[in-house]
């Protein structure tokens, strides 16, 4: 396979996998050494085994970090602090992209940044949407309600009022109270129910302060 063939095959996709290339007429015995050569020549960057992106100047589209996260671990969605920052619900910049998966937890350092994957059991893997995170780039991202509940669930003492206040939650009007409550019920955890009461208390306090 020549580089021009690769460029035509991936057709502007910011991130591509070796599995995509194998779907064509390229034999695996030819593909692996070719990818290794391109990597050595600085034409592609390897994010993890089997996941790549073009290096400048061949890269026409900058991949969004959330799109990269989805490719680094299939069967995951962006949540926790990263999703909350995406929705403008916390003021801090989040240097690590945080995701949820039913597979084993993992931390990755890549040429495009740091990524963390937190494990949850299958029954907690819900309430995420395919969201346009950049022009023509879509990624699976937790809903605002689920992103906050995932963070609470995975954080020791995350249900405590003082911890939730320390998050300095903002733009809380995007939280749908009914959705938040029904989503929390699906966890079936007392910790989550305590957290719901404290979050709603904080929302009420914010609304009162604005009067």
C-alpha contacts under 8 A as a table, 3 or more apart, distances in Angstrom:
res1	aa1	res2	aa2	distance
1	X	5	X	6.28
1	X	6	X	7.10
1	X	26	X	7.02
1	X	30	X	7.90
1	X	31	X	7.51
1	X	34	X	7.39
2	X	5	X	5.23
2	X	6	X	6.53
3	X	6	X	5.00
3	X	7	X	6.26
4	X	7	X	5.05
4	X	8	X	6.23
5	X	8	X	5.13
5	X	9	X	6.04
6	X	9	X	5.02
6	X	10	X	6.19
6	X	21	X	7.98
7	X	10	X	5.61
7	X	11	X	6.14
7	X	12	X	7.33
8	X	11	X	5.14
8	X	12	X	7.98
9	X	21	X	7.62
10	X	13	X	5.44
10	X	16	X	6.82
12	X	60	X	6.89
12	X	61	X	6.97
13	X	16	X	6.58
13	X	61	X	7.63
14	X	53	X	6.19
14	X	54	X	7.39
14	X	59	X	7.23
14	X	60	X	7.80
14	X	61	X	5.69
14	X	62	X	6.36
14	X	63	X	5.09
15	X	51	X	7.26
15	X	52	X	5.91
15	X	53	X	4.71
15	X	54	X	7.59
15	X	63	X	6.86
15	X	68	X	6.92
15	X	71	X	7.50
16	X	20	X	6.82
16	X	51	X	6.05
16	X	52	X	5.44
16	X	53	X	5.98
17	X	20	X	5.33
17	X	21	X	6.91
17	X	50	X	5.37
17	X	51	X	4.57
17	X	52	X	5.97
18	X	21	X	5.11
18	X	22	X	6.27
18	X	50	X	5.06
18	X	51	X	6.61
18	X	52	X	7.80
19	X	22	X	5.02
19	X	23	X	6.43
19	X	50	X	7.27
20	X	23	X	5.29
20	X	24	X	7.53
21	X	24	X	5.79
21	X	26	X	6.88
22	X	25	X	6.92
22	X	26	X	5.76
22	X	27	X	6.79
22	X	28	X	6.75
22	X	31	X	7.85
23	X	26	X	7.69
26	X	30	X	6.89
26	X	31	X	6.52
27	X	30	X	5.39
27	X	31	X	6.17
28	X	31	X	4.92
28	X	32	X	6.34
29	X	32	X	6.24
29	X	33	X	7.50
30	X	33	X	6.10
30	X	34	X	6.38
31	X	34	X	5.16
31	X	35	X	6.13
32	X	35	X	5.28
32	X	36	X	6.25
33	X	36	X	4.96
33	X	37	X	6.16
34	X	37	X	5.08
34	X	38	X	6.26
35	X	38	X	5.13
35	X	39	X	6.08
35	X	44	X	7.93
36	X	39	X	5.09
36	X	40	X	6.17
37	X	40	X	5.07
37	X	41	X	6.10
38	X	41	X	5.01
38	X	42	X	6.17
38	X	43	X	5.11
38	X	44	X	5.82
39	X	42	X	5.14
39	X	43	X	5.85
39	X	44	X	5.02
39	X	45	X	6.00
39	X	46	X	7.14
40	X	43	X	7.67
41	X	44	X	7.94
42	X	45	X	7.06
42	X	55	X	6.64
43	X	54	X	6.23
43	X	55	X	5.19
43	X	56	X	7.49
43	X	58	X	7.33
44	X	52	X	6.65
44	X	53	X	5.71
44	X	54	X	4.37
44	X	55	X	4.75
45	X	52	X	5.56
45	X	53	X	5.43
45	X	54	X	6.14
45	X	55	X	5.91
45	X	111	X	7.35
46	X	49	X	7.13
46	X	50	X	7.69
46	X	51	X	6.06
46	X	52	X	4.53
46	X	53	X	6.74
46	X	110	X	7.99
46	X	111	X	7.82
47	X	51	X	5.54
47	X	52	X	5.54
47	X	53	X	7.57
47	X	72	X	7.41
47	X	110	X	5.37
47	X	111	X	6.63
47	X	112	X	7.60
48	X	51	X	5.33
48	X	52	X	7.29
48	X	72	X	6.94
48	X	110	X	7.51
51	X	71	X	7.16
51	X	72	X	6.85
53	X	59	X	7.64
54	X	58	X	5.90
54	X	59	X	4.98
55	X	58	X	5.81
55	X	59	X	5.61
56	X	59	X	5.06
56	X	60	X	7.88
57	X	60	X	7.40
59	X	62	X	7.08
63	X	67	X	6.55
63	X	68	X	6.70
63	X	137	X	7.80
64	X	67	X	5.28
64	X	68	X	6.48
64	X	133	X	7.07
64	X	134	X	6.60
64	X	137	X	7.26
65	X	68	X	5.04
65	X	69	X	6.20
65	X	97	X	7.10
65	X	112	X	7.75
65	X	113	X	7.99
66	X	69	X	4.97
66	X	70	X	6.39
66	X	78	X	6.55
66	X	97	X	7.20
66	X	133	X	7.40
66	X	139	X	6.00
66	X	140	X	7.84
66	X	141	X	7.96
67	X	70	X	5.26
67	X	71	X	6.48
67	X	133	X	8.00
67	X	137	X	7.04
67	X	138	X	6.61
67	X	139	X	5.13
68	X	71	X	5.12
68	X	72	X	6.07
69	X	72	X	5.08
69	X	73	X	6.49
69	X	77	X	7.89
69	X	78	X	7.30
69	X	97	X	7.21
69	X	99	X	7.39
69	X	115	X	6.81
70	X	73	X	5.55
70	X	74	X	5.75
70	X	75	X	7.52
70	X	76	X	6.07
70	X	77	X	6.44
70	X	78	X	7.60
70	X	139	X	6.58
70	X	140	X	7.00
71	X	74	X	5.75
73	X	76	X	6.00
73	X	101	X	7.95
75	X	101	X	6.28
75	X	102	X	7.47
76	X	99	X	6.46
76	X	100	X	5.50
76	X	101	X	4.54
76	X	102	X	7.48
76	X	117	X	7.95
76	X	140	X	7.52
77	X	99	X	5.42
77	X	100	X	5.56
77	X	101	X	6.90
77	X	128	X	6.91
77	X	139	X	7.66
77	X	140	X	4.88
77	X	141	X	5.18
77	X	142	X	6.47
78	X	82	X	6.78
78	X	83	X	6.07
78	X	97	X	7.41
78	X	98	X	5.93
78	X	99	X	4.07
78	X	100	X	6.32
78	X	139	X	8.00
78	X	140	X	6.33
78	X	141	X	4.64
78	X	142	X	6.09
79	X	82	X	5.88
79	X	83	X	4.65
79	X	84	X	7.25
79	X	98	X	5.98
79	X	99	X	5.02
79	X	100	X	6.27
79	X	141	X	6.18
79	X	142	X	5.20
79	X	146	X	7.70
79	X	147	X	4.80
79	X	150	X	7.08
79	X	151	X	7.82
80	X	83	X	5.66
80	X	84	X	6.25
80	X	98	X	6.17
80	X	99	X	6.94
80	X	147	X	4.80
80	X	148	X	6.15
80	X	150	X	5.91
80	X	151	X	4.79
81	X	84	X	5.01
81	X	85	X	6.00
81	X	90	X	7.77
81	X	94	X	6.76
81	X	98	X	6.60
81	X	147	X	7.53
81	X	151	X	7.18
82	X	85	X	5.19
82	X	86	X	6.14
82	X	94	X	6.14
82	X	96	X	7.54
82	X	97	X	5.63
82	X	98	X	5.57
82	X	99	X	7.85
83	X	86	X	4.86
83	X	87	X	6.32
83	X	98	X	7.90
83	X	141	X	6.64
83	X	142	X	6.60
83	X	143	X	7.98
83	X	144	X	7.21
83	X	147	X	6.10
84	X	87	X	5.20
84	X	88	X	6.22
84	X	89	X	5.11
84	X	90	X	6.05
84	X	144	X	6.57
84	X	147	X	6.35
84	X	148	X	6.97
85	X	88	X	4.84
85	X	89	X	5.70
85	X	90	X	5.34
85	X	91	X	6.97
85	X	92	X	7.18
85	X	93	X	7.08
85	X	94	X	7.08
86	X	89	X	7.61
87	X	144	X	6.94
88	X	91	X	6.89
88	X	170	X	7.10
88	X	171	X	6.61
89	X	169	X	5.40
89	X	170	X	4.71
89	X	171	X	5.46
89	X	172	X	6.77
90	X	167	X	6.68
90	X	168	X	6.22
90	X	169	X	5.15
90	X	170	X	5.93
91	X	168	X	7.20
91	X	169	X	7.65
91	X	170	X	7.52
94	X	97	X	7.11
95	X	114	X	7.41
96	X	113	X	7.24
96	X	114	X	5.09
96	X	115	X	5.47
96	X	116	X	6.83
97	X	114	X	6.43
97	X	115	X	4.78
97	X	116	X	6.17
98	X	115	X	6.11
98	X	116	X	4.94
98	X	117	X	6.04
98	X	118	X	7.55
99	X	115	X	7.78
99	X	116	X	6.18
99	X	117	X	4.77
99	X	118	X	6.15
100	X	117	X	5.43
100	X	118	X	4.82
100	X	119	X	5.94
100	X	120	X	6.76
100	X	125	X	7.89
101	X	104	X	7.46
101	X	105	X	7.53
101	X	117	X	6.32
101	X	118	X	6.01
101	X	119	X	5.10
101	X	120	X	6.14
101	X	125	X	7.42
102	X	119	X	5.28
102	X	120	X	5.20
102	X	121	X	5.51
102	X	122	X	5.77
102	X	125	X	7.12
103	X	119	X	6.07
103	X	120	X	7.87
104	X	118	X	7.59
104	X	119	X	5.80
105	X	116	X	7.65
105	X	117	X	5.22
105	X	118	X	4.85
105	X	119	X	5.08
106	X	116	X	5.87
106	X	117	X	5.11
106	X	118	X	6.95
107	X	114	X	7.47
107	X	115	X	5.79
107	X	116	X	4.49
107	X	117	X	6.34
108	X	114	X	5.73
108	X	115	X	5.15
108	X	116	X	6.40
109	X	113	X	6.07
109	X	114	X	4.59
109	X	115	X	6.53
110	X	113	X	5.19
110	X	114	X	6.04
110	X	115	X	7.89
120	X	124	X	6.19
120	X	125	X	6.90
121	X	124	X	5.64
121	X	125	X	6.86
122	X	125	X	5.25
123	X	126	X	7.57
123	X	187	X	7.90
124	X	186	X	7.66
124	X	187	X	6.45
127	X	142	X	5.97
127	X	143	X	5.98
127	X	146	X	6.15
127	X	183	X	7.80
128	X	140	X	6.24
128	X	141	X	5.26
128	X	142	X	3.92
128	X	143	X	5.37
128	X	146	X	7.59
129	X	139	X	7.94
129	X	140	X	5.32
129	X	141	X	5.46
129	X	142	X	6.21
129	X	143	X	6.75
130	X	138	X	6.11
130	X	139	X	5.29
130	X	140	X	4.36
130	X	141	X	6.34
131	X	138	X	5.24
131	X	139	X	5.40
131	X	140	X	6.07
131	X	141	X	6.41
132	X	135	X	6.91
132	X	136	X	6.69
132	X	137	X	5.60
132	X	138	X	4.31
132	X	139	X	6.54
133	X	137	X	5.93
133	X	138	X	5.69
133	X	139	X	6.58
134	X	137	X	5.04
134	X	138	X	7.09
142	X	145	X	7.85
142	X	146	X	5.76
142	X	147	X	5.32
143	X	146	X	5.22
143	X	147	X	6.00
144	X	147	X	5.21
144	X	148	X	6.42
144	X	174	X	7.43
144	X	175	X	6.53
145	X	148	X	5.49
145	X	149	X	6.34
145	X	175	X	6.08
145	X	176	X	7.44
145	X	179	X	7.17
145	X	180	X	5.24
145	X	183	X	7.43
146	X	149	X	4.92
146	X	150	X	5.87
146	X	180	X	7.52
146	X	183	X	6.96
147	X	150	X	5.18
147	X	151	X	6.32
148	X	151	X	5.18
148	X	152	X	6.27
149	X	152	X	4.99
149	X	153	X	5.99
149	X	184	X	7.00
149	X	192	X	7.22
150	X	153	X	5.11
150	X	154	X	6.10
151	X	154	X	5.33
151	X	155	X	6.00
151	X	158	X	7.31
152	X	155	X	5.32
152	X	156	X	7.83
152	X	157	X	7.80
152	X	158	X	4.40
152	X	159	X	5.87
152	X	192	X	7.26
152	X	195	X	7.36
153	X	156	X	7.70
153	X	158	X	6.58
153	X	159	X	7.75
153	X	191	X	7.51
153	X	192	X	6.70
154	X	158	X	7.46
155	X	158	X	4.82
157	X	160	X	5.63
157	X	163	X	7.46
158	X	163	X	6.20
158	X	164	X	7.05
158	X	195	X	7.47
159	X	163	X	7.25
159	X	164	X	7.13
159	X	191	X	6.05
159	X	192	X	6.59
159	X	194	X	6.13
159	X	195	X	4.17
159	X	196	X	7.93
159	X	198	X	7.43
160	X	163	X	5.35
160	X	164	X	6.39
160	X	194	X	7.90
160	X	195	X	6.67
160	X	198	X	7.35
161	X	164	X	5.19
161	X	165	X	6.16
161	X	195	X	7.55
161	X	198	X	5.52
161	X	199	X	7.64
162	X	165	X	5.01
162	X	166	X	6.16
163	X	166	X	5.07
163	X	167	X	6.63
164	X	167	X	5.26
164	X	168	X	7.33
164	X	169	X	7.61
164	X	198	X	7.71
164	X	199	X	7.14
165	X	168	X	5.53
165	X	169	X	7.12
165	X	202	X	7.47
169	X	172	X	6.86
171	X	174	X	6.33
172	X	175	X	5.50
172	X	203	X	6.53
173	X	176	X	7.45
175	X	179	X	7.89
175	X	180	X	6.87
176	X	179	X	5.28
176	X	180	X	5.87
177	X	180	X	4.99
177	X	181	X	6.09
177	X	200	X	7.80
178	X	181	X	5.19
178	X	182	X	6.15
179	X	182	X	5.23
179	X	183	X	5.84
180	X	183	X	5.24
180	X	184	X	6.13
180	X	196	X	7.77
181	X	184	X	5.13
181	X	185	X	6.32
181	X	196	X	6.91
182	X	185	X	5.08
182	X	186	X	6.74
183	X	186	X	5.46
183	X	187	X	7.39
184	X	187	X	5.59
184	X	188	X	7.43
184	X	192	X	6.20
184	X	193	X	6.74
184	X	196	X	7.32
185	X	188	X	5.48
185	X	189	X	7.66
185	X	192	X	7.96
185	X	193	X	7.37
187	X	192	X	7.18
188	X	192	X	7.74
189	X	192	X	5.36
189	X	193	X	6.58
190	X	193	X	5.01
190	X	194	X	6.22
191	X	194	X	5.23
191	X	195	X	6.26
192	X	195	X	4.93
192	X	196	X	6.20
193	X	196	X	5.10
193	X	197	X	6.63
194	X	197	X	5.39
194	X	198	X	6.54
195	X	198	X	5.08
195	X	199	X	6.05
196	X	199	X	5.13
196	X	200	X	6.07
197	X	200	X	5.26
197	X	201	X	6.09
198	X	201	X	4.90
198	X	202	X	6.25
199	X	202	X	5.05
199	X	203	X	6.23
200	X	203	X	4.93
200	X	204	X	6.13
201	X	204	X	5.11
201	X	205	X	6.19
202	X	205	X	4.99
202	X	206	X	6.16
203	X	206	X	5.10
203	X	207	X	6.23
204	X	207	X	5.10
204	X	208	X	6.12
205	X	208	X	5.06
205	X	209	X	6.16
206	X	209	X	5.16
206	X	210	X	6.43
207	X	210	X	5.25
207	X	211	X	6.74
208	X	211	X	5.36
